[in-house]
Amino acid sequence: MNARLLERLTELAIHTFLWSFRIVVIVVVLVGSFLTLAGGRHGLGTWIDLAVSGAALGSVYALIALGYTMVYGILRMINFAHGEVFMGGAFAGYFTAIALDGAGFLNASPFASIVSVVIMIFVAAAVATGIALLLERFAYRPLRNAPRLVPLISAIGASFFLQYSFRGFFGPGIYAYPGITFLSQPAPIPFLRMQWVEVLVIVSAIVMMTVLYLFVMRTKIGTAIRAVSEDKNTAALMGIDVNRSIVMTFAVGAAMAGAAGVLYALLFRQVTFFVGFIPGIKAFTAAVLGGIGNVPGAMLGGLFLGEIESIGPILFLDGLGVPSPNQLKDVIAFTMLVLVLVFRPSGILGERVSRDRA
Amino acid sequence: MTADGAIVTAPETISPEARQDWREVVQVGLIGGVIAIYLCLVGIVPLFDGRPLVATVISLGETVLLASLAVPGAVAARRARTPRVAVASGAVAGLLAGGALTLLVIAGSVVNLRGFMLNASPELYALLTFGLGVGGSWIPALVGAAMGALAAAFWLLPDRFRSPLVRGLLSILILGLFGGLLRERLQAAGLGEIGRLLFSFEGVTVTGAILIFVGVVGGRILRQRISFRARFDTLPETRQRQLRIPFLLLVIAFASSLPLLLGPAFAMVTALVALYILMGLGLNITLGLAGLLDLGFVAFYAVGAYTVGLLTSTAEFGLLNLPFWAAVPFAVLFAMLFGAILGLPILGIRGDYLAIATLGFGEIIRILVGSDLLKGLLGGPRGIINIPKPIDVPSTNFLAGPVQIYYIAIAFALLVAFVAWRLRGSRLGRAWVAIREDEDVAEAVGINLIQTKLLAYMLGAAFAGLGGAISAALVGSIFPSSIQLLISINVVALIIVGGMGSIPGVFIGALFLIGIPELFREFQDYRLLFYGLALIAMMRFRPEGLLPSGIVRRELHVPENEPPPNVPAGERAPG
């Protein structure tokens, strides 16, 4: 009798707490936005600029998130080292850019610059794929049937191993990407103050995501991947090579992450061994946000997170009088992560994987 | 690798020579080569080369390099049926591994690898070729073949010779690593003569190496092999229990005299190890017993540290100037409260999501403490300074420095260990284990999931706060830069290496992952690299940890002889 009363009370406390949590978040968002907008310190131009940079950042997150979502869909594991695959792509792109710059090709003409970026993206995608395949072979494949925490811990280990291997290879310093003059020029787009680099990032992300979507939905191997995600045993009975599908999933996700590495580095113009960690966690947030296992969801989630991170600090916090709100953009992103995990773990579009527990 | 071919043994009629799988030998050699190149380029070999193992003879870097050539030899030889084939396969594998280094030297002379590989330096090439440069590029291949053959031959020795030799070499390695420390301690103990004879400033002397090797090998061969462990296991249980008590007393006596044994230079290291034991035991309740992977441990550590800072500091931002001991309960309570606040919303979500969510909390707290938002309260990047020591003694006293923190942390650690040990057998502890095993079943038998998990999470948070409080007192200040993700990773890694849910495992894990890296500060840059490798290797080969508790071992270890369903047999074959 007493125990049941206690149980009821805890349940009540939890519900009250969760509701007040929701209310606090909503109040902060609404009041903050209202005060910021009413304060009128930021013109329409600022908001459009923020939205543009948010879209560029968001398309990078979306590309990384695809890898998380596809791997989760097929193996039900969080590929914690995916951020490091992304970092490997950024490094590969850097060295390619240096080589192209040394050959005098990088800034030869706008066309040469674009060709250079395409070459960088391909090299980065290849290197990232290589890293991911090694990762899958040595860190994940032996653990495929282990309890869920086991591959996650292995992935965390792999993440640190890769980070500090890169630190050993290339040193702890920050590598500045060589400047591409064409990309920092303004693009002639009405109403939007965009640089070519932002146009390039958004366009290439859209192209790659379209290709990936067609690959997953229309090709034979894409169908196989979806079948294996649905049910490994049945897929195997239908004559699908499960192993090959899993390897392909890792390869495709890594290629996207490698390309994203180049795009991210073009936006921020620098790369370090630590560059993959935070974008990795954020991209995972984006994947959950869109519904993990759901490919269009990851794209949507990435874009959404990029916008929130870009606009959020000023929109929500500036009006509340928070000093230097941009310091807290990661706090907003991670709060977003917790909010989604708590209140809508199946994401915006709903997850494609069954709701089984660890 | 084909699905079945790799593990099907050949029929008996084929002659032994034909059985050697040369493809596998080549594969092993090539993998060895990749590893050798990796070790060189990642900087481990060049850095370790700066530390002599046997003074004037061999450096640690050279040892690592030789080992990376010898291991493929031994691995390649392990399946060979005749000695000649074994030595030949060892030599081939070693040759290939060394050949990779030869290629590296040649490539380095043709292309400027240094342009992007920091460690592809002339010094590395000189090390690989005994200073001959490109002209000596054949040397690594030859040395590789020799080492491979040697390792293969060594592998062929009967165990009663091999095992003492291995022990002898390992003793040189271990004593060589601690050479400087041992020399200094022997000097302090008035045995300077012996110290100087055996040890140099770093590593052992040549005489020392020979004496140690002869001593260990001779001792092993002469002595009748008595396995205490085996005899202990045959004793009846009551007798075992009786024997455990003096053993425990011995351990306690050793632990309490450790700062005396190691001397003041290592006081900080021992204090840190003790601190991490304390925190490891705390997280062991959350992770080991209840199975909640908490990657945001540092959040509660920060709460504890800043609470103590705010309550005790005599400088700016200090609020109450309380003594340390009065502030500790508040630190623990606040951390626990934070545990409840952060834990309540997220404990309903599934395990792997929980890990990422807690990671997010860790980052949120880390950013917040350094932000301008809380600058007025927590001091922003300037942090809080002048946190008093727990025990106020004059600076000449033995207890003045980190030594007191060592004793305090060890005392608290014993307390936590006792609590954890008593909890494990309790109703609550069994509920935790049940949740870890299967949440749905646990719920079905009437365990309140959220309530039970929340208790585990809050206890873990409380001990994290205690750890933070003690570390604030250890350093005497607290800055946002000391709130690092590394702390969470350290604690999780030491629990996993030691064995999830195992109390002695935490001690071992802290000793290995915190103590030993702290002793070799020049290797700090590679610390997380080794952690990462350790986590992968543990999950692959020994997911239950070094000193596992019985339940976890049964749960996590896939039995060797019955492959789980859906895995083609070939995947389980080595290689």
Interface residues (C-beta under 8 A of the other chain):
Chain A: E7 T10 E11 I14 F17 L18 F21 M77 I78 F95 I98 F138 A139 R141 P142 L143 R144 N145 A146 P147 R148 L149 V150 P151 L152 I153 S154 I156 G157 A158 S159 F160 F161 L162 Q163 Y164 S165 R167 G168 F169 F170 G171 P172 K232 N233 A236 V242 N243 I278 I281 F284 T285 V288 V322 P323 S324 Q327 L328 D330 V331 F334 T335 L337 V338 L341 V342 P345 D356 R357 A358
Chain B: Y38 L41 V42 G43 I44 G115 F116 M117 L118 N119 G291 L293 L295 L344 P345 I346 G348 I349 R350 G351 D352 Y353 L354 A355 I356 A357 L359 G360 F361 E363 I364 I367 L368 S371 D372 L373 K375 E439 D440 N448 I450 Q451 I489 V492 I496 D525 Y526 R527 L528 L529 Y531 G532 L533 A534 L535 I536 M538 M539 R540 P543 E555 L556 V558 P564 P565 N566 V567 P568 E571
